[in-house]
Amino acid sequence: MKGRLILASLLVGLAGYGGVQASAATTTPVATPYRESELRNLKQVKQVSAGKTITLDLVLKTRNGSKLTSTALAVNTTGNKQFKKYLTPKQFRQEFGQSTTTTQRLATYFKAHHLKVATYNNGLIMQLKGSASAVNKTFATNLKTARYHGEKIQYAKKTPKLPKNVAKPIEAVVGITNMVKLSSLADTSSTSSNGPTSDGAPQNFLTQYNATTKATQGNKGKGQTIGIISFSKVAQSDITHFWSAEGVSSSASRISVKATGGDNVWGNVDPGNAETALDVEQAGAIAPKTKIRVYTASLSDVGWINSFASAFAENKASSLSLSWGLSEGVLQSLNKYHLLTPLYGSIMSTLLAQGATQGISTFAASGDTGAYGESLQRDGSTTEGIYANFPANNPWVTATGGTTLPVEGTLANGITVKIDRERTWGGDYLFAAYQKDQAFFTKNDELMGMLQAGSGGGISTLYGTPKYQKGVSGVNTYNARQYLTASGLPNLNASLIQGRASGRNYPDVVADADPLTGYDSYTRADGWDVIGGTSVVAPQFAAMTAVINSNRSKRMGLWNPQIYKLAQTSQSPFTPLDASTNNGNLYYVGQPGKTYNQAAGLGTVDFGKLAGEYK
C-alpha cells in the first residue's frame, strides 16, 4: 500500500508520581511543547472540543534498564546458562517494570482527575483516557487542532506539566501531539486473476525454501498462535474464503481479534483491509493448524505502543508479524523540529526487548523502497534519501527482506525480461528493457513503480550494532550502486561504491517478495490478486516459526543471536546472495565472499536445515 502522510502523537518527556495539583514551582514538564514556528501554514486552528475523548500513554521508567539488553540476549544465546529460560510477563515486571504500589498510586492520582486508567502487566505502560477538558486540567495545557497540508494534527503549544512527585517514575507521555509518516509495506503492484493461481500459492514458499520436511511440517503449527499487528479492520470472511480456495483449514474459529485501543484520528488507512488480509492469509496457509491473533490498533504512536504491549502482555503468540514501517528520516526530522525526542525509539526498543525475554519471535518487514526513505520538511514536503526503516532496524526483531525468483517474460512492447537466478529484489533488473524503450516505460505508471521498488535494507543511525552482528563479515561494511537519480529515474551506469558505517544492519533474512513472482491474495473489494512486498515475507516467517515451535517444548525465541552464529558455520542453513551486480535493492548490493550484506542479509533460508540446526 502506498505511504500516506498521517500524524501520530510523538511527544515525550521527563518523569514523577504522587499527590495533588501543585503550583508552577512544584511542577515539571512531561512532554515537549509544540513550537508553532517550526511548522508553516497551519490552517483551521481551533481548540479541541472539551468533550472529545483523548487517549494518552504514560510510559514509565524501566527499572534495571541496563540489565534488560543482557537478559534479552542471554535467554536467546546458545551456551549461556540462561538460554531458553524465558520470562513470563509477571517475571518481566518484577525485574524491569514499576511496582504495583507505584502504578496504583499513579492510577489513584489520574482517576481523581477524571481520567480512566488501564495498566499493562509489564508495569511500564499505563493508558489514560478522558475528555480533552480533563486532560487540559490534569496536564496544565491547552490542546488544539489544525490542518497541516490537508492533514489533521493535534498539539499543545502550552507545555504539559505534572507535579514533580507524580512525574518521578514517568519516562514519557505519548499522545499529546501527533505527527508521523507511516506506511503499509504491501507492494501496490499486483496482477488480477479470477481465482487462486498455481504460481501464487503460498505453499510454493514451502517448496522453494525446503520447508516440506518432517522437521518443518510435523505438526503444521498445532497448538501455536501467530500474532499479527494491524492498523485496519479484520474481514474474516475474506480470509476464510482465501484459505478454503487454497485448500487449508478455513474455520473462522482460527481467527481472533484483540482491539488495543487508542484514538483512530486518521480513520482506516487500509479501507479494503488488504494489508491485514494478506498477512493473516499467508500466515494461516503456511501454518494451517495454527490460530491467528490479530492485534488491531489505532494508526498513531499510542496505537503502535499499545498493540505490542497487548501482544506481549497476553504472551499467547509464539511469533509476531508487523508489516508497517516508518522512515528513520521522519523520526530525525521530528526531533530536529522539536516535535519529538529520541525517546520514542527507545520506548519501542524496550517493548520489543520484552518480547525477546519472553521467547517471542518478532518479524518486521524491511520495506519496499530499497534503501530509500523520506524525511519531513518544515513546509510539509518530503524528500528522499538513504534512510533505514523502523522498526525493521530494531535489534530485537528479525527483519525480513525480499528477493525475486527466476522468471522470464515479454513486455507488451515485445522486449524480453529474464532473471536466471534468485536475486535481491530491486527494479534494476528492468533497466536494460528501460534503456531500449524509455517512452514505453514513462507512459506506464505500473512499470515505473516496478523500476523504483526494491527490498528494504541498510544501516541504522538510531540503533547501534547489536552484539550478535559484531565481527560478522560484511556487517558495517558495504557495497552500493546509486541505481536511481535524484529524480527517481534509472541510473544506467551506476558505478560501485564501497564504504563503512556503524549501526544495526538489516535485513536479517530474505525470501521472495517481488510482485512479479508473488503470492495470491484475496479481498472482497479487490478480488483475487498476485501481490508482493516484504510484508508478505514477515507473516510467512512468523508462520514457519509457529510450525517449528509445534515440534518443540521451548519456543525458538529471538532468531538473531542463533542465525548469525549458524551463518558462520559449515552447516549454515543460508544461501548468501552476495553478487555485486544484478543483486541490489536500488542502492546496496552484495559483498562477494562475505557472510552478510545490506541488500540480502544472511540470504535465503533452508528451513529443513534450520530446524535441524537451531537449538
WOMO-V112415 format. One line per field, one symbol per residue. phi: phi as a letter, one per 20 degrees, with the letter a starting at -180 (. if undefined). Layout:
phi=???
//
This chain:
phi=.ffbfcdcfcdcaeaqbqedgcfgfddbfcbfffdgffddmfclfbffggeffddcdedeffelgfeffffffffddfnefegmefeegffffgecefffffffffffffffdmdfccdffemcccedbafgfffgffdlcbfccbdclndecdbcfeffccggfffgeeeaddpfccaaddbfdefffbcfberfdffefgffgfffdlddfffdcgdlngndcdececdbfdefffffffgffencgdffffdccdfdnoeefdmefcgelfffggffffffefcfdedddedecfeaffffgfffgfffffmeeebcccccbbfgffgfffffemdadffffffffffffggffemeeddcfeoccmeebdcddgeneccdbecfddegfffeceeddccdegbcacffeneedccebfbgfafffeffffffbfffffecfffffffddaffrrcfdedfffgfefnefofmcbdbcffdfgenefefcfefdcacbcrfebfecbbgcfgfcecfbccffdmecdccoffffgffffffffffffdcecffmffggffffffedfegeddfddfeclacdnbfcfdgnefcbfecmeoedefffgffefe
//
